[in-house]
Amino acid sequence: MNKASLTYVKQVLGENKAKKKFGQNFLIDANIVEKIAKVAANKDYLTIEIGPGLGALTEFLLENSKAVDAYEIDEDM
């Protein structure tokens, strides 16, 4: 299932909600996620992702980067 979709986000989060204290927002448009990854990543470099959440952007970063280090502080994610 596409991780950048409202259906997926609702299914995975269930009753949980985005936490304002972490400034959480969830990407739900795969076209936007792909565009971000293409301009933010480079096959020659390591990409660092802060707050990968459900991994929608992470998947695209992996396709466009040498490697990805992702750091998440929300234990519920």
C-alpha positions as CSV (number, residue, x, y, z in Angstrom):
1,M,0.0,0.0,0.0
2,N,1.2,3.5,-0.8
3,K,2.5,5.1,2.5
4,A,1.8,8.5,1.1
5,S,-2.0,8.2,1.2
6,L,-4.6,9.3,3.6
7,T,-6.0,5.8,3.8
8,Y,-2.7,4.4,4.9
9,V,-2.0,7.1,7.4
10,K,-5.5,6.6,9.0
11,Q,-5.1,2.8,9.0
12,V,-1.7,2.9,10.7
13,L,-2.4,5.7,13.2
14,G,-5.8,4.3,14.2
15,E,-6.9,6.3,17.2
16,N,-3.6,8.0,17.6
17,K,-3.2,11.6,16.3
18,A,-0.4,13.8,15.1
19,K,1.5,15.3,18.1
20,K,1.7,19.0,18.1
21,K,4.7,19.0,20.4
22,F,6.7,17.3,17.7
23,G,5.2,19.4,14.9
24,Q,4.0,16.2,13.2
25,N,2.4,16.3,9.8
26,F,1.9,13.3,7.5
27,L,2.6,13.5,3.8
28,I,-0.4,12.1,1.9
29,D,0.4,13.0,-1.7
30,A,2.8,10.6,-3.4
31,N,3.6,13.2,-6.2
32,I,4.8,15.7,-3.6
33,V,6.8,13.1,-1.7
34,E,8.5,12.1,-4.9
35,K,9.3,15.7,-5.8
36,I,10.8,16.4,-2.4
37,A,13.0,13.3,-2.5
38,K,14.3,14.1,-6.0
39,V,15.4,17.6,-5.0
40,A,16.6,16.7,-1.5
41,A,18.6,13.5,-2.2
42,N,21.5,12.6,-4.4
43,K,22.8,9.1,-5.3
44,D,26.3,10.1,-4.3
45,Y,25.5,11.1,-0.8
46,L,24.0,9.9,2.5
47,T,20.7,11.6,3.3
48,I,19.7,12.3,6.9
49,E,15.9,12.3,7.6
50,I,14.7,13.9,10.8
51,G,11.3,12.5,11.9
52,P,10.6,9.8,9.3
53,G,7.2,9.1,10.9
54,L,5.4,6.4,8.9
55,G,8.2,6.3,6.2
56,A,6.4,7.8,3.2
57,L,9.3,10.1,2.3
58,T,11.9,7.5,3.5
59,E,11.0,5.1,0.7
60,F,11.6,7.7,-2.0
61,L,14.8,9.0,-0.3
62,L,16.2,5.4,-0.4
63,E,15.6,5.3,-4.1
64,N,17.3,8.6,-4.7
65,S,20.2,8.5,-2.1
66,K,23.3,6.5,-1.5
67,A,21.9,5.7,1.9
68,V,19.4,7.1,4.4
69,D,19.9,7.6,8.2
70,A,16.5,8.3,9.7
71,Y,16.0,9.6,13.3
72,E,12.6,9.5,15.1
73,I,12.1,10.6,18.6
74,D,8.4,9.7,18.9
75,E,8.3,6.2,20.3
76,D,4.8,5.6,18.9
77,M,6.2,5.9,15.3
